[in-house]
Amino acid sequence: MYTIQGMIRKSINNTFSQWERLGYVANNLVNMNTNAYKNVRFEQMMGEDGYLKGAIRTDYSQGSIRITSNPYDVAINGQGFIPVVSPSGEVQYTRDGAFKQGKDGYLVTNDDWIVGEGIKIPTNCYKFEIKPNGDVVSFDSSQATEKYLGNIPLVRFACPEGLKQADMNRLSATDESGEAVLVKDHDCFKQHNIEISNTNVYNSTSEMLRLNASMLASTQMLKVIDDMYNKAINIREG
């Protein structure tokens, strides 16, 4: 049998859990236009003690691929991540292929992390291509033969859910994710394309409405318990 104090503690705990879940849903909606963003969910379960508990899960399923007119854009069609290197040498991973040409001609992310081991694209080349296997080649003219510039690597992890979220839509490896494994002989890259978020706007909006109703009910329950508690105190004092 629950005491009033126990009911209050559990109601507060459950309300906080709902708030946390609401935060993840709101963050998913905020990032619905973020390239290659992966939906994060807070799975709840009721423990034997009556308290709500939860675990954070990231959905690494493929987002839709959208055609662009930018030759620096590249989408990953399938599993995997592109390693990128900071100016200080730190390695992280991304699926956001909205790249650009850096000041030294290298292919970089929007915040100037170098893609792979460094691929320098000539500024005066006629055009360049990113092949499905990640090879980057350039052409000096419409009739010229291709020149090999480098390769955009694709890596995979044994447990991608173990990756840690970093800044600017990047991820870092952890002991849980395991080491990055280079994928060879693939055809996963699509130039002039970009992967969009896999957040389902309708499902997220519906979940937010349900959570809002649940929190209102929890708040109302706290008010009822508080009234019961005050009445019990008044009876004792009477």
C-alpha positions in Angstrom: 0.0 0.0 0.0 1.4 3.4 -1.0 1.8 6.2 1.5 1.0 9.8 0.5 4.7 10.6 0.5 5.4 7.6 -1.7 2.7 8.6 -4.2 4.1 12.1 -4.3 7.7 10.8 -5.0 6.5 8.5 -7.8 4.3 11.1 -9.4 7.2 13.6 -9.4 9.6 11.0 -10.8 7.2 10.0 -13.5 6.5 13.6 -14.4 10.2 14.4 -14.7 10.6 11.3 -16.9 7.8 12.5 -19.2 9.5 15.9 -19.4 12.8 14.3 -20.4 11.0 12.3 -23.1 9.3 15.4 -24.3 12.7 17.1 -24.7 14.0 14.4 -27.0 10.8 14.6 -29.1 11.1 18.4 -29.4 14.8 18.1 -30.4 13.9 15.7 -33.1 11.4 18.2 -34.5 13.9 21.0 -34.3 16.3 19.0 -36.3 13.9 17.8 -39.0 15.7 20.0 -41.6 19.2 19.0 -40.4 21.1 16.9 -43.0 21.3 13.2 -42.1 20.0 13.8 -38.6 19.0 10.5 -36.8 15.9 10.4 -34.7 16.5 9.9 -31.0 13.8 8.3 -28.8 13.4 7.9 -25.1 11.9 4.5 -24.4 10.0 4.3 -21.1 9.2 1.3 -19.0 7.5 0.9 -15.6 9.7 -0.7 -13.0 8.6 -3.1 -10.4 8.8 -0.3 -7.8 6.2 1.7 -9.8 8.8 4.3 -11.1 9.1 5.1 -14.8 12.5 4.3 -16.2 13.9 4.8 -19.6 16.7 4.3 -22.1 17.9 6.5 -25.0 17.9 4.9 -28.4 19.1 6.3 -31.7 17.4 5.3 -35.0 20.2 4.9 -37.6 17.8 3.9 -40.4 18.3 5.5 -43.8 16.9 9.0 -44.3 15.4 10.0 -47.6 17.9 11.1 -50.2 17.3 14.4 -52.0 18.8 15.5 -55.3 20.7 18.8 -55.2 22.6 20.8 -57.8 25.8 21.1 -55.7 28.7 18.9 -56.9 30.1 19.0 -53.4 27.1 17.3 -51.9 27.3 13.5 -51.4 24.8 11.1 -49.7 25.5 7.7 -48.2 23.0 5.2 -49.6 23.2 2.5 -47.0 24.9 2.0 -43.7 28.1 3.8 -42.6 29.8 7.1 -41.8 32.4 9.4 -43.3 35.5 10.1 -41.1 36.4 13.7 -40.9 39.5 15.3 -39.2 39.6 18.5 -37.2 42.4 21.1 -37.7 44.0 19.6 -34.5 43.9 16.1 -35.8 40.8 14.8 -34.0 38.8 12.2 -35.9 35.0 12.1 -35.8 32.3 10.7 -38.1 29.3 12.1 -40.0 26.6 11.2 -42.5 26.1 14.9 -43.4 27.7 15.1 -46.9 27.1 18.8 -47.4 30.7 19.5 -48.1 32.6 22.4 -49.7 36.0 23.4 -50.9 38.2 24.8 -48.1 40.6 27.7 -48.4 43.5 25.4 -49.3 41.4 23.5 -51.9 40.6 20.5 -49.7 37.2 18.9 -49.5 35.9 19.9 -46.0 32.7 20.0 -43.9 30.8 23.2 -43.3 32.9 23.9 -40.2 36.2 23.1 -42.0 36.9 19.5 -40.9 38.9 17.7 -43.6 37.1 14.8 -45.3 39.0 11.5 -45.0 42.8 11.9 -45.3 42.6 15.0 -47.4 41.3 15.4 -51.0 42.6 18.5 -52.7 40.4 19.6 -55.6 42.0 21.9 -58.2 40.3 25.3 -58.3 40.6 25.6 -62.0 39.5 22.1 -63.0 36.7 21.8 -65.6 34.7 19.5 -63.2 35.2 16.8 -60.6 33.3 13.7 -59.8 32.7 11.6 -56.7 32.2 8.0 -57.8 29.9 5.5 -56.0 33.0 3.9 -54.3 34.2 7.2 -53.0 36.9 7.9 -55.6 37.3 11.6 -56.4 38.5 12.5 -59.9 38.9 15.7 -61.8 38.9 16.7 -65.5 40.9 19.6 -67.0 38.5 19.9 -69.9 35.4 18.2 -71.5 37.8 16.0 -73.5 40.4 15.4 -70.9 41.0 12.0 -69.1 40.2 11.8 -65.4 42.8 12.5 -62.8 42.6 10.6 -59.5 42.5 13.0 -56.5 41.7 10.6 -53.6 39.0 8.6 -51.9 36.3 9.4 -49.5 36.4 6.5 -47.0 33.3 4.8 -45.7 33.4 3.2 -42.3 31.0 1.1 -40.2 30.7 0.2 -36.5 29.7 -3.0 -34.8 27.4 -1.0 -32.5 26.5 2.4 -34.0 24.1 3.1 -31.1 27.2 3.3 -29.0 28.5 6.4 -30.9 28.5 9.6 -28.9 26.9 12.7 -30.3 29.4 15.6 -30.9 29.0 19.1 -32.2 27.8 20.1 -35.7 26.1 16.8 -36.6 29.2 14.7 -35.9 29.7 11.6 -33.9 32.7 10.2 -31.9 33.6 6.6 -31.3 33.4 5.0 -27.9 34.3 1.6 -26.3 30.6 0.6 -26.7 30.6 1.5 -30.5 33.9 -0.3 -31.2 36.5 0.8 -33.7 35.7 2.1 -37.1 36.0 -0.6 -39.8 36.8 0.5 -43.4 34.3 -0.7 -46.0 35.9 -1.7 -49.3 34.4 -2.4 -52.7 31.1 -0.6 -52.1 28.9 1.7 -54.2 27.2 3.7 -51.5 28.0 7.3 -52.4 25.7 9.5 -54.5 27.1 12.8 -55.7 24.7 15.7 -56.2 22.5 14.2 -53.4 22.1 14.8 -49.7 20.5 12.6 -47.0 17.8 14.3 -45.0 16.6 13.7 -41.4 14.8 10.4 -40.7 12.5 12.1 -38.2 8.8 11.4 -38.9 7.2 14.8 -38.4 3.7 13.3 -38.0 4.7 10.7 -35.5 6.8 13.1 -33.5 4.0 15.7 -33.4 1.5 13.0 -32.3 3.8 11.8 -29.6 4.3 15.4 -28.3 0.6 15.8 -28.0 0.3 12.6 -26.1 3.1 13.5 -23.8 1.5 16.9 -23.2 -1.8 15.2 -22.2 0.0 12.8 -20.0 2.0 15.5 -18.1 -1.2 17.5 -17.6 -2.8 14.4 -16.0 0.3 13.8 -13.8 0.2 17.5 -12.7 -3.5 17.1 -11.9 -2.7 14.0 -9.9 -0.1 15.8 -7.9 -2.6 18.5 -7.1 -5.1 15.9 -5.9 -2.4 14.2 -3.7 -1.4 17.6 -2.3 -5.0 18.3 -1.4 -5.2 14.9 0.3 -2.0 15.7 2.2 -3.3 19.1 3.4 -6.6 17.6 4.6 -4.7 14.9 6.5 -2.6 17.5 8.2 -5.7 19.6 9.1 -7.4 16.5 10.6 -4.4 15.8 12.8 -4.2 19.4 14.0 -8.0 19.6 14.5 
